[in-house]
Amino acid sequence: MFLNLIKKRRSVRSYLSKPVERKKIELCLEAARLAPSACNSQPWSFIVVTDENLKNQIAQKTYSKLIPMNKFTENAPVLVIIVKEASTLLATFAGIWKRRHYSLIDIGIAAEHFCLQAAELDLGTCMLGWFNERKIKNILKIPRHKRLALIITVGYPESEEIPPKKRKLIDDIRRYV
Ligand SMILES: Cc1cc2nc3c(=O)[nH]c(=O)nc-3n(C[C@H](O)[C@H](O)[C@H](O)COP(=O)(O)O)c2cc1C
């Protein structure tokens, strides 16, 4: 049942040092590539960082002394950076007309496709929205005008335990009319 996969996916913040097979990363990227997007704009590209030195340099730009919550990225064997690419003209006009940030919605869906496929392959992931974008762009020589939307850590989880999900109650968020 698909819901079981959704329940299996959780944010993993402790990883084994075991490397992640490229074939598995490719499957996750394929899942992301097939995600829907407004006007089929596909406003994304993915940078897979596996080189340990580069990976550590980037990981160090996701936390600071003051806000150390993302220090765990240092033990993730792979980082996937989702770059927000230009939308198609149609999606851009639709977004302006309707005042909606379609590309961020699109990227969120693609990211979750990636993470669900990873979970199915027994990989752990954690999406990161907190990082020093400017410094990471410098490291990767990404032009200043581009935005980095999300980073996903990937690796084999240290523990197989799936903690209970802390979520709002369905009665508090659902309304049939
Ligand atoms: C857009 C986005 C940004 C996030 N940023 C971070 C982050 O910077 N650091 C982190 O440890 N977790 C981050 N998370 C993970 C959330 O904390 C996590 O999904 C949430 O607490 C629910 O837990 P679960 O993923 O284990 O079900 C982010 C999740 C999303 C969707």
The ligand as a MOL file (V3000), in Angstrom:
LIG
                    3D

  0  0  0     0  0            999 V3000
M  V30 BEGIN CTAB
M  V30 COUNTS 31 33 0 0 0
M  V30 BEGIN ATOM
M  V30 1 C 10.9230 22.6270 2.9270 0
M  V30 2 C 11.5160 21.8400 4.0590 0
M  V30 3 C 12.6480 22.3300 4.7110 0
M  V30 4 C 13.2250 21.5920 5.7570 0
M  V30 5 N 14.3810 22.0530 6.3160 0
M  V30 6 C 14.9970 21.2980 7.2650 0
M  V30 7 C 16.2690 21.6930 7.7590 0
M  V30 8 O 16.8600 22.6890 7.3630 0
M  V30 9 N 16.8410 20.9030 8.7220 0
M  V30 10 C 16.2330 19.7470 9.1740 0
M  V30 11 O 16.8340 19.0700 10.0280 0
M  V30 12 N 15.0340 19.3550 8.7090 0
M  V30 13 C 14.4030 20.0870 7.7540 0
M  V30 14 N 13.2020 19.6720 7.2410 0
M  V30 15 C 12.5990 18.4150 7.7210 0
M  V30 16 C 11.3950 18.6670 8.6320 0
M  V30 17 O 11.8390 19.1190 9.8770 0
M  V30 18 C 10.5920 17.3600 8.7390 0
M  V30 19 O 10.1160 16.9770 7.4660 0
M  V30 20 C 9.3900 17.4860 9.6830 0
M  V30 21 O 9.8230 17.7540 11.0040 0
M  V30 22 C 8.5550 16.2030 9.6990 0
M  V30 23 O 9.3060 15.0800 10.0690 0
M  V30 24 P 9.4980 13.8220 9.1080 0
M  V30 25 O 10.1180 14.3030 7.8270 0
M  V30 26 O 10.4430 12.9110 9.8660 0
M  V30 27 O 8.1720 13.1830 8.8690 0
M  V30 28 C 12.6140 20.3750 6.1980 0
M  V30 29 C 11.4850 19.9000 5.5390 0
M  V30 30 C 10.9440 20.6070 4.4800 0
M  V30 31 C 9.7480 20.0360 3.7710 0
M  V30 END ATOM
M  V30 BEGIN BOND
M  V30 1 1 1 2
M  V30 2 1 2 3
M  V30 3 2 2 30
M  V30 4 2 3 4
M  V30 5 1 4 5
M  V30 6 1 4 28
M  V30 7 2 5 6
M  V30 8 1 6 7
M  V30 9 1 6 13
M  V30 10 2 7 8
M  V30 11 1 7 9
M  V30 12 1 9 10
M  V30 13 2 10 11
M  V30 14 1 10 12
M  V30 15 2 12 13
M  V30 16 1 13 14
M  V30 17 1 14 15
M  V30 18 1 14 28
M  V30 19 1 15 16
M  V30 20 1 16 17
M  V30 21 1 16 18
M  V30 22 1 18 19
M  V30 23 1 18 20
M  V30 24 1 20 21
M  V30 25 1 20 22
M  V30 26 1 22 23
M  V30 27 1 23 24
M  V30 28 2 24 25
M  V30 29 1 24 26
M  V30 30 1 24 27
M  V30 31 2 28 29
M  V30 32 1 29 30
M  V30 33 1 30 31
M  V30 END BOND
M  V30 END CTAB
M  END
